[in-house]
Amino acid sequence: MRTQGVVQRDLRGRAALITGGSSGIGRATALSLARAGAAALVMDLDERGGEAVVGDIRKEGGQCRLVVGDVSLAADCESAVATCVSEFGRLDVLCNSAGVIYRASVVELAEELWDRTMAVNVRSVFLMSKYAVPIMARQGGGVIVNIGSGWGLTGGRHAAAYCASKGAVIQLTKAMAIDHGDQNIRVNCVCPGDTDTPMLHSEAQQLGEPLDRFISHAARRPLGRVGLPEDIAAAVIYLASDAATFVTGTTLVVDGGGLAGTV
């Protein structure tokens, strides 16, 4: 059975595009996809961080390419998809991982930050999928994994725009799964809990809390710790692999039990 499990998660011969791939969950996902055998195209505005990921993957013998672009711009999204196809000949897995968070209530939040949150967290999923789905359909199928959040399922304090955006991602995931199932395109959403990434550190800074105290509070969940980017990447690998061929339209919560008693 262990051998079968390994084979099911073998992604050799497939190509993956990961947005927000220069750091945090996106970076871990790009590395994990490459280690599973997929060619990886990383899309991010952070050129320096993206090049570091490309270098790490190539050092391990994997195929990787960086596209510097803004996931909220249609032209950049279309170009990234086209580059993946021209570079690797196909696009099998799209992981929409790019995201931002601004810790504020609706009263406190500036209008432009609301718009930016929706652009990066929701519009990007729409745009990347808009250009990826036709490619996948022509190939005979593909997989889209959207990175949501536990706060897309339940509310959080001082995070109004973020909660709204991740709720939208979850519902978009379900709608896309219905629309494209007959094209053999599976669409799922991974909802992390607090994960030790630069975004989590930024939240502590925004709220004016010491990082160690912030993380200690975030670790108050049944498993007694915050997540690691690799924990979330492992869920993406499962959903992208043949181990999940009958899984679509679902929301996979990966949060150490944080929501177990609330939803």
N, C-alpha and C positions, 0 to 999 in steps of 0.2 A: 504493500500500500504506500509506503514512503516513496518508493521509486515512481509509482504512478503519479503521486502528487507533484514530484519534481518535473516530470514530463509535461503535465498539464500546465505548468507555469513557465514552460519554455517558450520564449517569444522570439526565437531566432527566425530571421527572414521577414520580420515585421518592422515597420517604421512608426515612431511615436513623435508627437509634437507636444511639448510641455510649455505652457505659458507661466510666467513668473518663476522661471527655472533657475534663476541665479542664486537664490537663497531659500532657507527655510524648507517648507514642505515641497515646493517645486524642485529645489535642488536635490533633495533626497529621492524624490520620485524619478527625476532624470537619471540619477545614478543607479537606482534600483531597476529601472526599465532596461538600461544598458547592460547591467549585470545579468539580466534575464535573457539577453541576446538581441534586444531590439536596437535598431539604429535610432538615435535620439536627436531631434532638433529642439533646441532651447530658444525660447523667445522671451526677451526681457529688455527693459530700458537700461538696465545696469550692465553696461558693456564689460566693465572690469570683472564684475562678479560672474557674468556669463562666460567669459573667456576662461576663468578659473575652473568652472564646472566642465567645460569642454576639455581643458587640459587634463583634469582628473580622469575623465572617462577614457580619453585616448591613451593615457598612461596604463590603464588596465586593459588596453587592447580593443576598446569599443569604438563604434562609429558615432561621431557627434558633430553638430554644426550649430553655430550661434546665429540668430537673427535678432538684431537690435530693432525694437519696434514698440509702439504704443498699442496695447490691446483694445483701447477704446476707439481707435481709428480704423475705419473699414479698409482703407488702402493697405495699411500695415498688416492687418489680419489676412487679407487676401494674398498679399505677397508672401507671408510666412507659410501659408498652405502651399502655394505654388513652389516655393523654395524646397519644401520638404519633398514634394513629388519630383522635382527636377534633380534633387540631390540623391534621393534614395529610391526613386521609382514608384513610390506608393505612400499611402498614409493609412495606417491601421488603427492607431490609438491616438486620441486627442485627450489630453488632460488639461482642463481649465483650472489652473491653480493660482493665477494672478489675483491679488486682492489687497485692499487697504482697509484700515479701520480708523475712525476718528471718534474718540470717546466723548460723547456729548449728548444731551437731551435735545429734543426738537427746538426748544427755546434757545439753547446755547449754541447750536450748530449753525455755522455760516452757510448760506444757501449754496455757495460754490462748492463747499465740502460735501453737501448732500449730493449735488450733481456729480462730483468726482467719484464718490462712493458708488453710485449707481452705474456710472460709466465703466469703472474698472471691474466691479464685482458682478454686474449683470449684463450690461451691454456687450462686454467682451465675450461672454458665453454665447450670446446670440450671434455675434459677428463671426467668431471662430467656427461655430457650428454651421452657420450659413454657408461658409466656403468649404468646410470639411465634408459635410454630408454628401454632396454630389460626387465627390471623389470616392468616398467609401461605397456609395451605392453602385458606381460603375465597376468597382472591384469585386462586388458581391457581398460586402459587409464591412463592419468595423465596430469600434468601441469608443464611446465618449464617457469620460469620467469627470464629473464636475466636483470641485471642492466647495462644499457648503460649510456649515457650522452647526454646532449644537444650538447656537442662538438663532438659527433659522427655524428651529422647532419650538423653542421656548424663549421668552424675552430675557433681556439682560439690562442691567442698570447702566445708564449713561452710554448707550450704544444704539441709539434709535435708528440711524441710517444703516448701520451694519446689520442689525437684526432684520430690518426690512429687506435689505439686498439679499441676504442669505435665504430668507423665506422665499423670495422670488426665484432664486437659483433652484431650490428644491421643487417648486411647482413647474418651472421650466423643464427640469429634468423629466418629470412625469409626462408632461405634454409631448416632449420630443420622443420619449420611449414609445408612446402610442402612435405618433405620426410616422415613425421610421422603423418600426418593428418588422414590417413586411419587406423592408430592404435589407434585413439581417443586420441592422445597426442597433446595438445595445447601448442604452444611455442610463447611467446610474450616478448617484451622488454619494460622496463620502463626507460625513459630518464630524470633523474633529472636535474634541474638547480643547481646553487650554494646552497648547503645545509649545515647547521651548524653542522659539524662533525669534528672529529680530522683531517681528510684529508684536509678539508678547512683551518683549522688552520695551518696545515703543509705547505700549499701553501703560505700563508702569510709569514711564516718564510723563506721559500725557496727564495721568491722574495724580502726579506728584507723590508717588509712593516709592519707598525703597524697593529695589528689585527683589531682594531676598525675602522681604515680607510679602510682596505681591505674589511671588511664586509659591511661597509657603501656603498662602491662603488658597491659591488655585489648586494646590495638591490635596485639598480636603475633599476627597472622593473615595469610593470603596477601594480602589487599588493604591491609594496613598501617594500618588505622584502625578506630575503633569506628563503629557505625552512627549515623545521624541518624534522628530520628523520622520524617522524610519518606521515608526509605528503606523503612521498614516500612509506612507509609501507602500507598505506591505499590503494594505487594504486595496490600494490602487492596482497593484500587481495582480492580486486575486481577481478583481473585477475585469481587468484587461485580458486575463488568461482564459484558456479553454476550460478551466475549473469552474467558470461562471457562465457557461454557454446558455443556461436557461434563466439567467438573472438579468432583468431589465426593469427600469422604472422604480428601482428601490432606493432607499436612503439607508446607508450603512453608518451607524453611529460608532465612532471610535474615540471614546472619551474616558476610559477607565471607570465607567459606571457613574459618571457625574450626573446623567439625566435619569438614572434608573428609577429614582423615586419621584420624578416630577412629570414624566410624560408616559 
